[in-house]
Amino acid sequence: MELELIRRSLHELCEAGSLDDLQGVLGRLFSGLGIAQYAFVRVDSTVLGTAPLLVSNHHACWQQLYRRHGYQCIDPFVRHARSCPLPFLWRDVGPRTSCCSPDAAFLACARRHGIDVCRGASIPVHVRGEQLALLSFGQAVDGSHGRDICIRDALLLSGVATTLHLRVGQLMARCRPRTLTPRERECLLWASRGKAQEEIAVIFGLRPRTVRFHQENAMCKLGARNIAAAVAMATALGLF
């Protein structure tokens, strides 16, 4: 059952046409494995500069904090992954932190956002130079009935981490996020908040077709097939 689910997910990851598609595949995979949360983070990317790329189902507030404040620089699991090429359990890393250290503050913040930092695992994917990708997964703080995470889970999912990293790289190569104009970003931002083109037009004093023009330009630059995919791509890139 597990192996078949993973095999099918590997195929779907290879066929995914957007970050939105990747999230759908990961959501089905981890739900089927009885795992509540996941996060794929890529740091030190030549595409993104110093900002991390993040594909996750963690709470939106946590994702925003992680990107905006550069949490990848203080994340103890990311730091451990830099020196350890093998999958590892969070509980084997967390106990090393002092109660007054930045690591402890980071872990406490993660707990407040629903992440059980003692029930999870990470799979490092080391790439040329200083680039690092990390697929992490675990249970939620309130998921008292969720099963424990073991090293076997991480070993089984190692192929998923590598395939995910390769597919994300292919998708990112098709987009040019720095070419988005301020208006294109604004139109995507309001779309991410559920606003229709007509409503966005009222906000900016534009015609709906002008809003559509900006959104279609953003979709083209991000290599997105529709506005939902463009919003997912922009969110993962931390463009707003």
N, C-alpha and C positions, 0 to 999 in steps of 0.2 A: 504493500500500500504506500509506504513512505517513499520507496525507491521509484515507484511509478509516478507519484506526484512530483518528485524532483525531476525525473526525466522529462515529463510533460512541461514543467516550468522552464527547464533549460531550452527546450524547443521554442516556447513562447517568448522567452527573453531575446532569442536570436531574431525573432520575427517582429518584435516591438518596433513601432515607428515613431514613438515619442516617449518623453519621460512619464507622461500620463499613462501610457500603455505599460511601462515598466512598473509603475505603482500598482496597477491592476494585477499584474502577474505576481508581484511580491505579496500583495494582500491575500490573494487566493492561496498561495503557497504556505505562508505562515499561519493563516487561519486553519488550513488543512492539517498542519503539524501541531496545532494546539498552542501556538506561540502568539502572544498578543501584540508585540511591538517589534518594529524593525527600523533600521536606519543605515543608509549607505552614504558615506562621506568620502569625498575625494579632496585632498589638500595639496597645496603647492603645484597646482595645475598650470601649465603654460597658457591654457585658454582663459583661466579665471584669475590669474595673478595670485594674490595672497588670499583671496576669499575662497571659502570651501564650497564645493557643490554638495548639496544635501538632498537626498531622496528618502523620505521617511513618513511614517504614519504617527509620529509623536505629536503631541499637542502643538498647535500652530504657534502659541506663545513661546514655547521652548525652542522651536526651530528658528523663530525670529531672534531670540536672544543669542542662540548659538552663532548665527551668521553675523549679527550686528556687532557683537562684542568679541568676535574672534575666539570663541571658546575652544576651537581646535588647538589653540596654543597652550591651553591649560588642561585639556581633557586628559586624564591619566591613562585612559585606554588607548587613545591615539599615541601618546608618548610611549607607552609600553609596546605598541605595535611597531614603532620605528626600529626598535632593537630586537624584536621577536618576530620571526617570519611565520611562526606556527599559530594555529588557532588557540585561544585561551579563554578561560572562564573569568568573569568579572570578580568573583569572590576570591580568586587567587591574586588579584591585583589590589583591590580595595583595602584590605587589612593593612597594607604597608603604609598607608597615609596617616599622618599625624592629625589629631583633632583640630589643630590650629592652622593647618597648612592650606594653601590654595586648593589642593586636591579635595580636601574635606569640604571646603566651601562649595566647590563645583558639584560634588556628589550630593550634598544637602539640597542644592538648588534643583538638581535632577529629580530627587525624591519629591520635592514640592510640586513638580510638574508631572508626577505620576509614574516615574521610572523606578523600578525596583533594581537598584544598583548591585544587589547581591544575587540576583537571579537572571543572569544573562551571559552572553558569550560574544566574542568578536573574532573575525577572520581577516587577517591582514592580507593585502595584495600589494606587493612591492613592485614598482615599475622603475624604469630607467631614471637615473638622477635621484632627485629628492622627492619625486612624486609618490604618494602613498594613497591607497584606497583601503577602506575598512567597511566590511559588512558586519553590523552588530544586530543582535536580536535578544529579546528577553520578555519578561512578564511585567505587567503593570503593578503598581503598589497595591491597588485594591483587588488584584486578581488572586485572592487567597486560594481559589480552587484550581488555578492554573498549575500545570505540571512543572516539575523542576527542569532546569536546563542542564544538560550534561555535555561533556566533551564530544560524545558521539554525535550529537546534533551538529556541532561545528565541523566535524570531520566530514559528515555526510553532505554538508552545504558548501564545502570548499569550492566545488566546481561551479556552484551558483554564484559565489563571490567573484570568481575570475571571469565568468561569462558576463556578469552584470557590468563589471568594470570595462570590459572590451566594448560592450554594446553602448554604454554611456559615452565612451570616447568617440565612437562612430557618430552618435547623435550630436554630440557637442561640436564635432568637426564641421557639421553642416550649418551651424548657427554663428552669427557674428553679433553677440550681445552688446558690444560697445558702440555699435552703429545706431542703436535705438535713440531716437530723439526724445527730449523731455515730454513732448505731447504724446508720443507713442507709448511711453512708459505710463503716463497718467491714464490714458485710455485703457490700458491693460489693468492698471491698478483698480480702477472703478469697476471693470468687468469682473475682477476677482472678488469684489464685494457684492456681486449680484446685480449690478446695474445694467439695464439694457442700453442699447445705443441711443435710443430716444432720450433716456434719462441723463446719460452722460452728455449729450448735446446740450441739454438745458443747463447743466452744471457749468459748462465752459462757454455757453453762449454761441454754440456752433450748430451747424446743420447736421442731422443724423448721417447723411452721406459723407460728411467730412470726418466724423468719428469712425465710420466704417473704413474710410480711406486709411486713417492712421492705424487702425487695428489690423487691417489686411497687410499693411507695410510691415508691422511688427511680426505678424505671422510668417511672412516671407523671410524676414531676417533671422528668425529663430528656427526656421525649418519646420514649423508647426502646421498641421493639417486643418486645424480649426481653432477657435478662440479659447476653448477649454485647454487644449494642448499648449497653446502659447502662454496662457496664464500659469500652467504647471511648470513650463520651462523657465519662465521669468522668476517664479517663486523659488525654484531650485537654484537658480543662479544668483539669488539675492538682489534682484534688480529693483525691488521695492519692499 
